[in-house]
Amino acid sequence: MEDSQSEQQRIIRRHHREKKELQARIQAMKNSVPKSDKKRRKQLLLDVARLKAELEQKHQQELEKFRESFPDDSNLDSITEDLAKMNLENQPPRQSRAQRRREKRAALERERQERIAEAEMEHLASFRREEEEKLAAILGSKNLELKDIPADGHCMYRAIQDQLVFSVTVETLRSRTADYMRKHVDDFLPFFTDPDSSDAYSREEFLSYCDEIVRSPSWGGQLELRALSHVLQTPIEVIQADSPAVVIGGEYTRKPLTLVYLHYACNLGEHYNSVRPLEASAVGGAAPRLF
């Protein structure tokens, strides 16, 4: 019991430190983008939301893994809650006036940051409405409408799954995608770089990335769609609000599968949805498959 408490306290302290480090990184990112540059500010909002979501997911996974390591300890949940409320820096209970002033300034700064975050979320909601209106017009001209797909990290694969006439699981689509990329390393490896250092991936790093496609709910993108178009031998059309539609796998002659790529669909950032014919919802029936 004592070992589990000590380990859990270390985890929560590290999580606390990582959140503070991320907040500092986000502030530096905000300071580097002029408020007048609306395009970069939009992208900044997406990057901030993605970083926060990734850290939150990482922390949740670590705590779940920790709980699995101590399945018989019924007090761990309450310990987690208590530790999260503790002053993890073990500061002395008596504070000087200077310390109280510093804490007051810090509290005011937190309030300011919260107000900024609320304003940014309002802007994000505005961007989202604008994007939805543009997409509705584009899809309407094709006699289509959006079909919502859950934002669970599998959205791209679920949108593909939604339009296939045959039954296939998301796990199978992920596995087939990774297998194709492993077998055609030279076609994909040149496009992979480290997001922080911009260094090109090594072969081992690329193969590890392919393993993650299968093992985790990692988001898919254009390269995974390219692999899927070969696996399915079918073109995949990607519609966006502010860019021309992109067709991946245009060498195939089947009717394309159609995905909608949204920048502002959810707080986590980018998202893929499926489509369905307009008349399907008009009559209240299920959307027919498009493949």
N, C-alpha and C positions, 0 to 999 in steps of 0.2 A: 504493500500500500504506500509506504513512504517513498519507494523508488518511483512508483507511478506518479505520485504528486510532484516529486522533484522534476521528473522529465516533462510533465505537463506544464509546470511553471516555466521551464526553460523554453518550451515551444511558444507559449503565450508571450513571453518577454521578447522572443525573436520576432514574432508576428507584430508586436507593438513597434519594435524598431524598424521593421520593414515598411510598415505603414507610414511612419514618420519620414523615412528616406524617400518613399514614393511621393509623398506630399511635397517634399523639397524639390524633387525632380520635376513634378508637374508645375510648380511655381516657376522654376527656371524655364520650362518650355513656354509658359504663358508670357514671361517677360521677354522672350526672344522673338515673339510674333507681334508686330504692330497692330493696334486695334483697328487701324484703317484698312488692313489687308483682310477683307472679308473671306476670301477664298481660303487663305491659310488658317484663319480663325475657325472656319467650319471644320477643316481637317483636324485642327487642334482638339476640338470638342470630341471628335471621334477617337482620336488617339488617347485622350485622357480617359474616356469611358472604357476603352479597350484595356488600358493598363490597370485601371481599378478592378475591372471584372476578372482579369487574369490573376491578379494578386488575391482577390477574394476566393476565387475557385481553388487556387493553390493552397490557401490556408484551410479551407474546408476539407480538401482532400487529405491534408496532413493530420488534421484533427480526427477525421474518420479513420485513417490508418492507425492512429494512436489508440483510438477506442477499440479497434479490432485486436490490438495487441494485449488489451486488458479486458476481455469480454466478461469476466466474472466480477469486475469491480463495479458495484452498483452506485458508488458514490462519485464516480468520475464526472458525470454531468454537472452535479452541484458544485464539485470542485472547480470545474472549468468556469462556471459562472462566477464563483467567488473570486477566483484568481483574476478573471478579466476585470473585476471591479477594484482589485487591489492597486495600490500605488506601487507599480512594479520597479520603480527606481529606489524604493526603500528610503525615501527622504525622511528626515527627522520630523516629528509631529509639531515642534515649535518652529515657527518661521519668523524671520526678521522682517522689518518693514520693507526693506529693499526686495526681499523675496516675494512678499505679498504684492508689491507694485509690479514686479515682473510678471507674476501670475495674472494680475488684472489686465496688463497689456496683452498677454498671450490670449486671455479669454476674449478680449475685444477683437484681436486679430482672427481668432477662430470664427467669431460671429461674422466678421467681414468676409472671410472666405466662404462661409455658408451662404451669405447673401449673394456673393458672386456666383457660387455654384447654382443657386436657385435661378438667377438671371440667365445663366448659360443653359439650364434645362428648358427655360421658356423659349430661348432662341432655338434650341434643338427641336422643340415641339413645332415651332414655326417652320423650320426647314423640312420637318417630316410632313406637315400638311401640304407644303408646296410641292414636295416630291410626289406625294400620293396623287395630287391633282394632275400633275404632268403625266404620270404613268397611266392614270385612268383614261386620259385623252389618247395616249399612244395605243394602249390596249383596245380601247373602244373602236379605233379605226381598223383594228384587226378582228373585231367582233369577239374580243376576249376580255376577261377581267381577272383581277388577282384572286388567287386562292391561298389563304394563309397556311403557312407551314410553321410548326413550333420552332422557336429560337433556342435550340438546345445543343448547338455545336454540330448537329447532323443535318442542318437545314438544306444544304446543297444536295446531299445524297437523298434526303426525303423528297425533295422537289423532283429529282430524277425518278425516284421510285413511284411517285404519284402518277407519272405519265406513261409508265410502261404497261403494256397489255398483259405481260406475264408476271407472275408472283415472284418477288425477289426481296430479300431482307436488306436492310441498310448495312448490316454486317458483311453480307456477301458483296455488296457494291464496294464497300471500303476495301475488302480483301482483294477483289479483282483489280481495283485501281492500283493498290500497292504492288501487286504481282506484276502488272504491266510495266509500272515505272521501274521496278527492279530489273526486269528483263531488257529494258531499253534505257539504261543508265545514261548513255552518251547523248540521248535526245533530251534529257531533262536536267542533268547535273549542271550544265553551264548557266542555267537560270536561277540557281540557288546560291544565295549569299547570306552571311550572318547579318541580322537586322541591326546589330549594335556596331560591329566593326567593319561591315561591308566586305569582309573577306569571303572569298569563294569557298563553298562547301568542299570538304574532302569527300572521297568516295564513302568512307565510313560514316561521316555525318549524314550524307544523303540516304544511305541505307537505314540509318537510325530514324531519319525523318519518315521513311516509308513504314517502318515498324510502328511509329506513332499514329499513322493513318489508321492502322488496324486496331491498335490498343486503346486509343483515347478518342474522345469526342472533339478532335481538333478540327478547326474550320478548314473547309476546302476552298480552292480558288481556281484560277484559270488553268494551271498546269494539271490539277486533278481532273478538271473537266476535259482537258485534251486527252488524258489517258482514258477516261470514260467513253469519249466519243469513239476511240479505237476499240475498246472492249465491246461496246454495243454496236459498232459499225454504223453509227447514226450521227448526223449533225446535231449540234446543240446550239440553239440561239439564245443569247443573253441580252435582255432588254434593260436599258437604264434610262433614267429620266433626262439626263443632260448630255448624253452621248449617243451616237448612232449604235444600233444593234450590232453585236459581234456574233459571227457564226463560227463556231469551232468544229472542225471535222467536215469542212465543206466539200471534201473529196468524196464523201458518201452521198448516195442518191435518195436515201429514205427521207420521209417527212421529218423535219427537225423537231426535237424536243425543245420546249420554250421555257426558259427560266427568267425570272425578274430579279435583278440585282438592286438592292436598296441600300443607300448609304445611311439613312436616318431612321430605319424601321424600328429599332429598339435601342435601349440604353447601352447595350453591349457594342453597338456600332453596326457594321455591315451585316447584311442578311439576304438570304435567297428565299423567294416564294415561288410557288407554281402558278399556273394559269388554268382557266377553264373557259369554255365558250359562254358567251353572255346568256344565250337562251337556256342554259342549264339551270342557272339560278332563277330565271324568270318563271320557269314552270315548276320550280321547287324540286327538281330531280337531281340525281347524282351527276357529277361532271363526267362525260365520256372520256375515255383514255385518248390521248393524242398521238400515240406511237403506233 
